[in-house]
């Protein structure tokens, strides 16, 4: 397969739009569109580069600080399937079919291989898995920046800070706190590697083969990886690669996709199976909200709910992205901007496919996909980066010339000042591009600010939830099925419990950590040990009532009580519950023993020598002596 690059491409695309020819006397030539050499731009000097490197380093440090601070070594939900793969390997029953098995709509062959490597090197330490996700995300950002910068050498490194700050912000980074999402980060890293290799000025056969390998790894890591192929097609076409290269890429993509869907069970994808055309307005709202909801906002899916912010942002971002595509297509020297267009393609195709497959989950589900939809935001920014602006169209030269006159220096920029004394008015496309850039920069800054707060809130909440999961998982042998099902994911306990026993025997994940030993000493967590099943919150009670609760007792000496507070009572025991069946307790209470009024009712598990565990309190009203009428 030939992988040559046309001479025209090599001679034009490597030149940045702001490059300026230099005359024999080393004075900057002044064409009709005055531009100052990049070396004269203070942002492109050592100071600007130092600031940029510091921003990149701080962004990466913040990402790994968050993972280190909030990650918990806990096996949760889909990660039980990872333990299943590890058990097959341990028992000698691992086959290619097990590694290739469909998980919802995904083929996760390569994540399964990584899981096996983690089992052999770290006893499947989930925190290590989270850190690996963070490394892949940082690599993705670095590859995207390096790919664009290679074709736009005149763009100051400082201008890429928004890309790093947004991609490494806390909202998308929180996805790394769930170990199973490693597959997503493998897709993004594969996307970055594919674009980096395909966009080489000289596309050698080795680079093309590397891009194919990266795309295959992404494709068989998660369904989203298949979208790398159309993004690659866009980049190859914009770079005017040979027909043989483009058709070879498309042919490989077809083979990879066909293999992906051989034996595919569409009924197991978790999608609705319906058509968005049946609800066009809802589909449009979901699509744009998906693009705009990168702030970690909790959207309301109730009827007639207004979620105008993400919807409007999605529309604005799509318009700016469309303008970036148009400007790139019209440019005879696109520099690094085709990389941005390829990212836009990836993000938009993802948004369309997610709208088709996940719209039934409602608007609240849009926020979890920000690592993919942010490719539209970043792609829009990169598709405009390096474009002519009103400043580069003449204003900068004019200002420098005026400053020289004030300082008494003459001759350097005199040609930048027309006889009228005013710079030439830039064209309308240049002004629109500049306005789009300014709006996008403001939105990127807003995303960074909002992401910092919202991301930290989510990370704290997720950490607290995982701590509770760890307490249940450590004591899974004593926890009732309902508690295991509600806490450790949606898999049946008949699937989870044997895997938990295997993980404990092999000291995998939580079972090999000090947290496990600590949780074994403290037992099941308060608030989950007992909960009231009857009466209902807000119930009106009279006479003798039967009350029920779900509770777990550690020994025969433990006592389950119903306690009442209010109207002068403070945690008064009104009934002792007795076991009805496994995990279920019943008690009878004569409500006439307390005055009429409103009370707070809760259950308590009294454990000799250990702290008493309480259920959340509920409100009840005792009404045995209704007041006489009239």
N, C-alpha and C positions, 0 to 999 in steps of 0.2 A: 504494500500500500504506500503510495507516495504521500509525503507529508511536507511538501515544499511550501514556501510562503512567497507570494508575489513580491517583486521588487518595489512596486508602488506602496504596498503596505508597510514594508520595512522602512521606507524613506519618509513616510508621512506620519505614521501613527506614533513613532518614537519621539516626535517633536511635539512639545506642549503648545497649546494655543497662545500662551503668553510669551513664547520664545521670540527673541528680537535679533534680527541679523546685525552683525557687527561690521562696520566699515573698516577700511585699511588703516585709518588713523585712530582706531580703537574707540572712536566716539559712537554712541548708539545711533544707528540710522533711524530716521524719523519717517515712517510711512504714514499713510493717511490715517491709520488708526494707531495713535501714539501708545506705546507700551514701554515700561521701564524694565531693564534687565532684571532677571530674578535675583541676581546677586545684590541689587540695590534695595531689595525688599527686606526690611529688618526682620520680618517674621521668618524669612528663609535662612537667616544666619545662625550662628552658634547659639545665641540666646533662645531663639524660637525653637531650634531643635532640642535644646536642653529641656525647655518647658514641655515639649511634646513627649519626650522620653519619660519625664517625671510623671506626666498625666497617665501614660500607658502603664507605668509601673504601679502607680497608686490604684488605678482601676483594677489591675490584676490582683494586687494585694487585698483590696476590699472584697473581691470575689472569694478568695480563698479564706479570708478571715470569716466571712459569713458561713461558709461551709464548715470550717473548723469549729465555729462557735455554736452552730445550731444542728449539725448533723448528729444522728443517733444510730448506733449499730443495731438496727431492728429489721427483722424480716416481716414484710407487710404486703398483703394483697398479691399482686402479680409476681412478687419475688418468691412466693411459694413454688411457682413453676420453675424458678431457677434451682431451688433445692431439689425438685424432682429430677432435673437434668443431672445435677451433681450425684444424686443417689444412683441413677442409672450408670454413671461412670464408675462409681464405687463398687457396684454390684457386677460390673462387667457386662451389662445389658445395653450399653449405649450404642445406638445405631445412627446412621445419617438421617433416618426418618425422624428420630427423636429431635435431632438438632434442627431439622428442616420443618418440623411440625408447625402448622399455622397457629398463631396466637392472635385471637380476634381477626383483624384484617391484615396482620403483619407476618412477614417471614423474618425471623430473628436469628438466622444462622450465625452471623458473626458476633452479636451480643452473647449468644450461648457459648461460643468459644472463649470469649473474654471471661464469662462467669466461671468456666472450668479452670481458666488460668488463675483467677482470683481464689478459687477453692484450694488450688494447689500451692499458692504462695502466701495467702493471708488468712486462710480458713474462712474465706468469703466474708471478710470484714466489709460491711456495707459502707462505712465511712471512707474506706479506700476507694470503693466504687463511686461514691459521691465526688471525691477529689478527682478521680479520673474523668468524670463528666465535666468538672470545672476546667481541667487541663484541655480537654477537647474543645470546649467553648472558647477559651482564650486562644487556642490555635486557630480556630475559625476566624476570630476577629483579626488576628495577625496576618493570616493568609489573604483575607479580603483587602486589607490595607496595602499589603505588599503587592498584590496583583494590580491594583489601580495605580499605585505609586510608580511601579516599573514603567508603565506607559506614559506617565505624566511626571517626569522628573522635575519640571519647573514648579509644580505645586508644593508649597511649603509643607513640611511634615506636620506642622502645627494644625493645618486645616483638617487633618485626619483625627484629631482629638474627639470630635463629636461621634465618630464611628465607634471608637473604643469605649467612650463613656456610656453610650446608649446600649451597645451590645453587651457590655459587662455590667450593666446596671442590675439592681437587686431583683426586680420583678422577673425578668427572664432567667436570672441565675437561680431563683428559688426552685426551678424545675430540677436542678442538680441535687436537691435534698431528698428526692425520691430515687433510690438507686436504680430502679427499673427503667427510668428515663434515660439511662446511659445510651439506649438505642437511638434516641432523638439526637443526642450530641454526637454520636457516630455519624449520623446523617449530615449534620451541619458541617462537621470536619471534612467529610467526604466531598461535600459541595465546594467548600473552600479549596481543597486540594485539586479538584477537577478543574475549576476555573483558573487556578494558578498555573496548571500545566497546559491547558488549552490556549491560554493567552500569551504564551511565550512568543516573543518576536519571531523566533525560528522554531516552528513546531516540528521537532524531530520525531522519528518513529518511536524512540524510547519515551519521549514526553507524552505522545499520544497513547502509547500503551499504558503508561502510568495513570493517565486520566481515565482510561477505561477501567482499570483495576479499582481506582478510587470510587468511580460511579457504581461498579458492581458491589463493592463493600457497602456503600450507602443503600443500594437497592435491596439488599438482603439483610439490612439491619432494621428497617421499618418501611411501611408503605410509602411514606413521604420521600424516601430515597429514590423512588422511580421518577420523581420530578426533576432530578438532577439532569436527566437526559434531554428534556426540552430546553432547559436552561443552557446546556452545552450547545445545542443546535443554534440557538439565538446568537451565542457568542461566536461560533464558527462563521455564521453568515455575516455578522457585522464586521468581522475581520477579513472577509472575502477569501476564506480558505478555498482550496481547490474543490471541485465537485467530487473528486474521488474521496477526499477526507470527509466531507459532509455526508455523502451517501454511506460511507463505511461506518460513521458514527451512528447514523440512523438505523442501519442494518443491525448493528450490535445491540442497540436499544431495543429493537423489536424482538430479538432473540432473548434478551434478558427478561423482558416483560412477559413473553410467552411462557418461559420457564417458571416465572413467578406464579402465574395463574394456572399452571397444570395441576389438576386435582384440587383446585381452590374451592372452599366451601363458603359461598356467599351468604348463606343463612347464619353463619357464625361470626359475622363481622360486627355485629352490634349496631348496625345502621338501621334506618327506618325502612329502607326499601321503597319509599315513596318518591315522587317526583316533586322538585321545588316548583315546577310549573303549576302545580295544583294550588300553591299559595305564593304567588309571585311577589307580593308586597312584603310578606314575612321573610321570604328568601332574600330579597334585596336588603332589608333591614339587618338580617343576620350577617350577610356578606360584608357590608360596610362597617358594622359594629365589630366584626371579627378583625378587620384591618385596623380600626381605630382604637380598640381596647388593648393597649399595651401599657396601661397605667396601673394595672392591678385592680381596676374598679369592679365592684360587685353589682352587676346589672340586675334589674328587676324584670322578671319574665311574666308577671301577672298581667292579665288583660288590661289594656289601656294605659299601661305603665309607660312613662316617658324616659327614654334613655338617649336624649338628644346629643349629649356630649360625644360619646364614642361614635355614634352614627355620623355626626357632622365631621369629626376628625377623619373618619374613614373616607368620606367623600373628598375632603380637601387633599389628603395624602394621595388618593388615586388620581386626582386631577394634576397634582404636581408631578407624580410619576409619569403620567401620560405626556406632560410637557417635556419632561426629561427624555423620554423615548423619541419624541418628535425632533427635538434639538440634536440628539445624537444621530438620528437618521439623516438629517440635513447637513451635518457637518462633514467637510471634506478632510478634516484632521480631528477625529474623535478622541484621540489620546486614550485615557483610561476609562472613558465614559461607557463603552460597551459592557464593561464589567457590571456597572450599575444596572444597565438594562437587563442583563442576564439574571441578576438578583431579583429585579422587579418581576420578571417572568416566573421565576421559581415561586415567589410569594403569592402572586395572583393566581397561579394554577393551584397552589395549595389552598387558598381561600375559597376558590370555586369548588374543589373536591370536598373540602370540609363542610361547606354549606350543603352540598348534596348528601353527605354521609352523616352529619352530626347536627343538623338543624333541629331535629326532634328533641335534643337535650336542652334547647332554649338558650337565651342570651347569656345566662350566667356561665355557660361552658366556654365562652369565647376567650376569656382571659388566660386560660391555661396554655394557649398555643402561641404565646408572644414570641418565642424563640424563632418561629417560622414566619410570622407576619411582620416581624421587625425587618426582615429582608427587603420588604417593600419600602419601608422608611429609609433604611440605609442605602438601598439601591437608588431611590429617588435623589438622595443627597449626592451620591457618587456620579449619577448621570448628569448632574449640573456642575459638579466640581471641575474647575478649569475652564468653564465657558467664559466668553467675553462679558464684561460687566460695564456699566456706565463709568466706573472708576478706571478700568483699563482701556476704555474707549477714548480717553482724552483728558479726563478730569485730573488724573494723577499727575500726568506730565505738566498740566497747567499749574497745579498747586506747587510742584517742585520748582517750576520756572519762576513763579512769584516769590518763593522763598529765597531762591538764588539772587533775585534782584534786591530783596531786602538786605541780604547779607553782603551785597556788593560783588557777587560772583556772576560773571557773564559768560555766555557762549555755550553752556552745557545743554540747556533745554530751550533755547530761544525758538527753535523750530516747532516746539510743541504749542506755541501760542500763535494762533492765526492773526491776520491783520485786524480782524474785528475785536481781538482781545478776549474772545469767548471760544470755548472748545466746541467742536462739532457735536451736534445733537445726536446721541446714539439712536439706533433704530429701535422700533417697537419690540421686536423679539428679544433684543438685549435687555430692555427695561423689564419685560415680563419675566425673563429668566432671573434677573436680579431680584425682583419682588418675590418670585417663587423660592429663591434661595433664602431670603430673609425670613419668610414665613416658616420655612422648613427648619431653619436654625432655631427659631423661637420655640417651635413645637418640640424639637429634640431636647432643648434645654428644659422645657416643661416636663417632658417625659422623664428626664434624669431626676429632677427634683421630686416629682410625684413618686417615681419608682423607688427612691431612697426610703421614703416614709412607708409606703404601702408594702414594699418588699420586706422591710424589717418587721412590720406587723404580721405579715403572713409567716415569715420565718419563725418568729416567736411562737405563734399559735401552732404551727406545724410541729415545732420542737416539743411543746407541751403535750400535744396529742401523741407524739411518738413515745414520750416518756410513759404515758398511760398504757400505750400498746405494749411497751416493754414489760410493764408490771404484770399485765395479763399473760403475755407470752411466757414469761419466766415461771408463772404458776398455772400454765395451761392444763396440767393434769388435774387440778382442783377446780378450774373454772367451768361453769355450766356451758352447754353448747350455745345457748342464746348469747352469752357474753363473748364467746370466741367468735361467733359469726358476726356480731355487731362491731367488734373491735379490730380484728385482724384481717378484715377484708371479706369479700363476698363469696369466697369458696366454701363449699360444704365442709363441715368439721370432719367428716369421714375421710376427706382428702388432706386436711391440714394437720390433724393430730398425728398420723403416722410420720409425716414429714418433719413435724416438730420433734418427735422422738429420735428420728435419724439425725437431725441437726444437733440435738443435745448430745447424742453419743459421739458425734464427730467434732463437737465444739465449734460449730459453724456460726458465723454471725454473732448475735447476742449471746449465744450459749458459751462462747469462748471469752466473754468479757467480764470485767469486774461488776458491771451493772447487773448481770444475771445473778451473781451471788448476793448482791445487795437486795435485789427485789425478792429473792427467795426468802430472805430473813424477814422482810416487812409484809409479804403476802400480797393478796389482791388489793387493788387501790380502793380507797374510800369513795363512795358515790357510785361505784360500779358493783360493789358487793351486794347491795340491797336497793330495791326500788319498789315503789308502791304500784300495784296493778289495779287495786280497787280499794276505796272509791275513786272516782275521777276528780281531777282538780276542779274546784268550784262547786262540788256537789252539796246539796242540802240534805242533811241527815236527821232522822227522827227514830225513836224507839231503838230496838235491837238491830244492829247491822252486822253483816259479815264483811270482813276486810281481808284482802289478800296481798301478798307481796312476793317478789322474787328475791331470794337471798341465798348466800353461800355461807355455811358455818364451817369453821376449821376443825372443830371437835365437838363431842357430845356435851361438853360443858358450856358451849356458846349458847346465848339466849337471844331470840329475836323479839323485840318489843315494838309496840306502837306508842308513840309519845305525842302529847298534845301541849301546845303553848297558846296563850291568849286568855283574856278575861281573868287575870290573876293566876293563871297556871303557867309554869315554866318547865317544859320538858317532862310533864307528869306522865307516868306510865299508865295508860288506860286499858291495855290488853297485852297478853303474852301470846305470841304466835306459835303454832305447832306445825311441824312438817306434814304436808299433805302428800306430796310426791317429790321427786328429786328436784331440788331448787325451789319448790313452791311451799309457801307457808300461809296458813289461814288463822284468823282470830275472830272472836265474837265480842262486840262492844255494846254495852247498854248506854246509849247516849243520854239517858235521863239522869245519869250521875253527875252531869256537868250543866251549868247554866246555859240557857240559849245564848247564841252569839256566834261571832266569827273566830275561827281558830286556824292555827298552822299545825298540820299533821305530818309526821315523818316516822320512818322506821329506824331502829337502831340495832346493830349487832353487838352485843356485849361480850367481850372476850376476856376471860380472867387473865390478869397480868399484861394485857395488851390494850392499846387505845380502842375506844368504842368507835365503830364505823356507822355513819349516818347516811340515809338517803336524802335527796333533795326534798325540801318541805313543799307541801301543797296546801291550798286554801280550802277549808270546808266550813259549812254553816250548820250549826245545831239549832233545830227549830222544833221543840216538843210542846210548847205552850203558846200557840198563836194568840196574839192580843185580840180582845173582843172587838167586834165591829161596832161602828157607830157610836 
